[in-house]
Amino acid sequence: MNAHRNETKKSEELWQRACNVIMDGTQLYSKGPMIGVDGVYPKYLRKGKGSHVWDVDGNEFIDYTSGVGSVVLGYGYERVKDAISKQLEDGTNLGLIHPLEVEVAELICETIPCAEKVRFLKTGADATSAAARIMRAYTGRDLIIKGEYHGWHDWCMAASKRNAGIPETIHNSVIYAEYNDLKKLEELFLQYPDRIAGIIMEPVQLDPPEDNYLVKMKALCHEHGALLVFDEIVTGFRFDVAGAQKYFNVIPDMACFGKGIANGMPLSCVAGRREIFDRVQGRIFMSTTFGGEMLSLAAAKANILEIKEKNIVRDLWKKGEQLKEGANTIFRETGADLQCKGYPVRLLILSTYPDPRQDVLLRSLFLQEVVKRGVLMAWQMFPMYMHSEEDIRLTLDAFRQAAMICRNATDQNNVADRLEGKPVDWIEVL
Ligand SMILES: Cc1ncc(COP(=O)(O)O)c(C=O)c1O
C-alpha cells in the first residue's frame, strides 16, 4: 500500500462539480460520500485491477466494495475481459436476437434450481419489477409483500419514506415485512384473503433464517395461492453458484439475479418456473432495447462458467471466514466494542452498541482508520476471488491498528473528536 497518501483533493474537486450538474451527485446512493467518513474517504475511483482500486488522487486500496457487490472474480479478470474483447469485435447490440441470449439462458437454467425459463434485463430493479408484474399477472391479485430494498422503482418504493412522485393509488399495493417475522406474514394473509400475489424477499441478509423461516414462508405462500420470489441480487453467484436457494435448499417459484451475474457488467434476470412464465406470456409486456446487449451476456457466460469450473464460491467462503474470524479475534483481543457479522460472503462491521448514535460514531472511526491504512470498504464487505492471502493479512493488520484506536477512543471517551470528517450517514430510506 505504498502508493497510499490519504490525499483527497481531486476527489473533492470532482464532487463539487458533480453537485452542480448531477442530482444527488451520484447515480447510486451506495457509492455516495455518505457511505464512508466524508472528507477522509476517497469519492472517486479511477481504476480497479484484481482486488485493488486506485482513486483519482493516486491512492491505492485493497478493495472490499467489490463494485458494490457486483464483482465476484475481481476487476479486469482475464477470462471475462477476453470474452468482452472478443465480443466487441462482433458488435455490442445488433438488430436481431444474438445466440448468446439462448446460451446464457440455458446456462442459467442448468445452474439455478428454480430456473426453467428466464428473461434478461439490465438492473436489479428491472428484475424485481418484472417479478412483481409477473406475480400480479399470474395470480390476478394486487398486493405484494416485500422485504428491505428491492430497487428504486415505483412498485416497491411506494412503501418507503421517500415516496414522493409515486401515485398515491399504489402506496398501499405493497407491504413491508421484516425478515424472520413469520407471524406478521401469517397475519397479512389472514387480513387480506385472496389479495396477496406473493412475497419477494432476500433469502438472507445478515441474520440467518430462524425456525425454518424460508421453508415456512414458502409453504404459507402456496397455502394461500401466492408466489414466493427470492431477491438474489446480492446473494446470487456468491452464496453458491446456484444462489442462496441452493445453499438453504429452499427453491422459490421465481428469483431475481443481478450484481454478481457478469462480474461487474450490467445484466440481470428474472428466472423461475416455466409454467409461471407461460401463463403470463402474451398478457404482460416486457421489452427493452439493451436486454440482449452482447458484451454483458458474453461476460455473464465467462463469469458463470469460471465460477462453476473453479469452484470460486468455496474460495469466497474461505476468504470471508478468514476475514470474519480474524476481525472478531482482533476485536476481542483489543477490547474494541466492534463485531464482524454476517455470512462470510457478505460481511458487515458493526459496533456492539445498541444506541445507533454511538454505533455510527464508533463504526465511522473504525472505517476512517482502516481507509487511512489503504483498505476500502463500505458498510458491507464482499470478498472476491482475486483477494490474495497478502491482501487479507494486510487488511487484518489495518483492522488491528484501527481497533486499537477505537479502544483508546472509547476509554478516553473521545470517539467523536477523533473523526476527521463527517460520520457515516446511512439515511433510512426504506
Ligand atoms: C437486494 C437488492 N435487490 C435489488 C437491488 C437493486 O439493484 P440495482 O441497483 O441493480 O437496480 C439491490 C441493490 O443494491 C439489492 O441490494
The ligand as an ORCA input file, in Angstrom:
! r2SCAN-3c Opt
* xyz 0 1
  C     -31.337     -6.939     -2.555
  C     -31.331     -5.956     -3.676
  N     -32.295     -6.008     -4.589
  C     -32.323     -5.146     -5.638
  C     -31.361     -4.188     -5.783
  C     -31.419     -3.229     -6.927
  O     -30.402     -3.483     -7.838
  P     -29.927     -2.346     -8.863
  O     -29.245     -1.281     -8.071
  O     -29.011     -3.057     -9.819
  O     -31.153     -1.837     -9.555
  C     -30.328     -4.102     -4.851
  C     -29.285     -3.074     -4.980
  O     -28.459     -2.877     -4.153
  C     -30.309     -5.002     -3.764
  O     -29.343     -4.949     -2.827
*
